[in-house]
């Protein structure tokens, strides 16, 4: 599903921002 993919990408982005 596109919604799940978008949610996963959003979470990944947040993690990246938190790490960097």
PDB file of N, CA, C and O in Angstrom:
ATOM      1  N   UNK A   1       0.836  -1.209   0.000  1.00  0.00           N
ATOM      2  CA  UNK A   1       0.000   0.000   0.000  1.00  0.00           C
ATOM      3  C   UNK A   1       0.872   1.261   0.000  1.00  0.00           C
ATOM      4  O   UNK A   1       1.916   1.288   0.652  1.00  0.00           O
ATOM      5  N   UNK A   2       0.461   2.284  -0.710  1.00  0.00           N
ATOM      6  CA  UNK A   2       1.248   3.519  -0.779  1.00  0.00           C
ATOM      7  C   UNK A   2       1.283   4.238   0.563  1.00  0.00           C
ATOM      8  O   UNK A   2       2.292   4.847   0.919  1.00  0.00           O
ATOM      9  N   UNK A   3       0.192   4.170   1.301  1.00  0.00           N
ATOM     10  CA  UNK A   3       0.130   4.865   2.587  1.00  0.00           C
ATOM     11  C   UNK A   3       1.165   4.291   3.554  1.00  0.00           C
ATOM     12  O   UNK A   3       1.871   5.039   4.230  1.00  0.00           O
ATOM     13  N   UNK A   4       1.250   2.979   3.615  1.00  0.00           N
ATOM     14  CA  UNK A   4       2.218   2.336   4.506  1.00  0.00           C
ATOM     15  C   UNK A   4       3.641   2.725   4.098  1.00  0.00           C
ATOM     16  O   UNK A   4       4.487   3.002   4.948  1.00  0.00           O
ATOM     17  N   UNK A   5       3.889   2.741   2.795  1.00  0.00           N
ATOM     18  CA  UNK A   5       5.217   3.103   2.296  1.00  0.00           C
ATOM     19  C   UNK A   5       5.564   4.525   2.714  1.00  0.00           C
ATOM     20  O   UNK A   5       6.681   4.804   3.150  1.00  0.00           O
ATOM     21  N   UNK A   6       4.594   5.415   2.575  1.00  0.00           N
ATOM     22  CA  UNK A   6       4.829   6.810   2.929  1.00  0.00           C
ATOM     23  C   UNK A   6       5.121   6.929   4.425  1.00  0.00           C
ATOM     24  O   UNK A   6       6.017   7.666   4.839  1.00  0.00           O
ATOM     25  N   UNK A   7       4.358   6.199   5.219  1.00  0.00           N
ATOM     26  CA  UNK A   7       4.548   6.251   6.670  1.00  0.00           C
ATOM     27  C   UNK A   7       5.946   5.749   7.035  1.00  0.00           C
ATOM     28  O   UNK A   7       6.637   6.330   7.872  1.00  0.00           O
ATOM     29  N   UNK A   8       6.340   4.657   6.383  1.00  0.00           N
ATOM     30  CA  UNK A   8       7.665   4.091   6.666  1.00  0.00           C
ATOM     31  C   UNK A   8       8.758   5.091   6.283  1.00  0.00           C
ATOM     32  O   UNK A   8       9.732   5.275   7.012  1.00  0.00           O
ATOM     33  N   UNK A   9       8.577   5.726   5.138  1.00  0.00           N
ATOM     34  CA  UNK A   9       9.574   6.711   4.682  1.00  0.00           C
ATOM     35  C   UNK A   9       9.648   7.871   5.667  1.00  0.00           C
ATOM     36  O   UNK A   9      10.728   8.377   5.971  1.00  0.00           O
ATOM     37  N   UNK A  10       8.483   8.284   6.161  1.00  0.00           N
ATOM     38  CA  UNK A  10       8.445   9.400   7.107  1.00  0.00           C
ATOM     39  C   UNK A  10       9.195   9.039   8.384  1.00  0.00           C
ATOM     40  O   UNK A  10       9.973   9.836   8.909  1.00  0.00           O
ATOM     41  N   UNK A  11       8.950   7.833   8.872  1.00  0.00           N
ATOM     42  CA  UNK A  11       9.624   7.398  10.103  1.00  0.00           C
ATOM     43  C   UNK A  11      11.132   7.323   9.881  1.00  0.00           C
ATOM     44  O   UNK A  11      11.926   7.702  10.742  1.00  0.00           O
ATOM     45  N   UNK A  12      11.507   6.823   8.696  1.00  0.00           N
ATOM     46  CA  UNK A  12      12.933   6.712   8.390  1.00  0.00           C
ATOM     47  C   UNK A  12      13.568   8.097   8.356  1.00  0.00           C
ATOM     48  O   UNK A  12      14.681   8.295   8.844  1.00  0.00           O
ATOM     49  N   UNK A  13      12.851   9.046   7.777  1.00  0.00           N
ATOM     50  CA  UNK A  13      13.358  10.422   7.691  1.00  0.00           C
ATOM     51  C   UNK A  13      13.574  10.982   9.095  1.00  0.00           C
ATOM     52  O   UNK A  13      14.592  11.616   9.374  1.00  0.00           O
ATOM     53  N   UNK A  14      12.603  10.740   9.970  1.00  0.00           N
ATOM     54  CA  UNK A  14      12.731  11.244  11.337  1.00  0.00           C
ATOM     55  C   UNK A  14      13.955  10.641  12.009  1.00  0.00           C
ATOM     56  O   UNK A  14      14.693  11.332  12.711  1.00  0.00           O
ATOM     57  N   UNK A  15      14.165   9.352  11.790  1.00  0.00           N
ATOM     58  CA  UNK A  15      15.321   8.673  12.391  1.00  0.00           C
ATOM     59  C   UNK A  15      16.612   9.298  11.868  1.00  0.00           C
ATOM     60  O   UNK A  15      17.542   9.552  12.634  1.00  0.00           O
ATOM     61  N   UNK A  16      16.661   9.543  10.559  1.00  0.00           N
ATOM     62  CA  UNK A  16      17.852  10.136   9.965  1.00  0.00           C
ATOM     63  C   UNK A  16      18.124  11.510  10.568  1.00  0.00           C
ATOM     64  O   UNK A  16      19.266  11.840  10.888  1.00  0.00           O
ATOM     65  N   UNK A  17      17.080  12.301  10.720  1.00  0.00           N
ATOM     66  CA  UNK A  17      17.254  13.642  11.283  1.00  0.00           C
ATOM     67  C   UNK A  17      17.730  13.533  12.734  1.00  0.00           C
ATOM     68  O   UNK A  17      18.556  14.326  13.185  1.00  0.00           O
ATOM     69  N   UNK A  18      17.202  12.546  13.457  1.00  0.00           N
ATOM     70  CA  UNK A  18      17.566  12.383  14.867  1.00  0.00           C
ATOM     71  C   UNK A  18      19.037  11.961  14.991  1.00  0.00           C
ATOM     72  O   UNK A  18      19.759  12.417  15.878  1.00  0.00           O
ATOM     73  N   UNK A  19      19.457  11.080  14.077  1.00  0.00           N
ATOM     74  CA  UNK A  19      20.840  10.618  14.130  1.00  0.00           C
ATOM     75  C   UNK A  19      21.785  11.730  13.713  1.00  0.00           C
ATOM     76  O   UNK A  19      22.827  11.939  14.334  1.00  0.00           O
ATOM     77  N   UNK A  20      21.414  12.440  12.656  1.00  0.00           N
ATOM     78  CA  UNK A  20      22.293  13.504  12.170  1.00  0.00           C
ATOM     79  C   UNK A  20      21.870  14.845  12.734  1.00  0.00           C
ATOM     80  O   UNK A  20      22.493  15.864  12.437  1.00  0.00           O
TER      81      UNK A  20
END
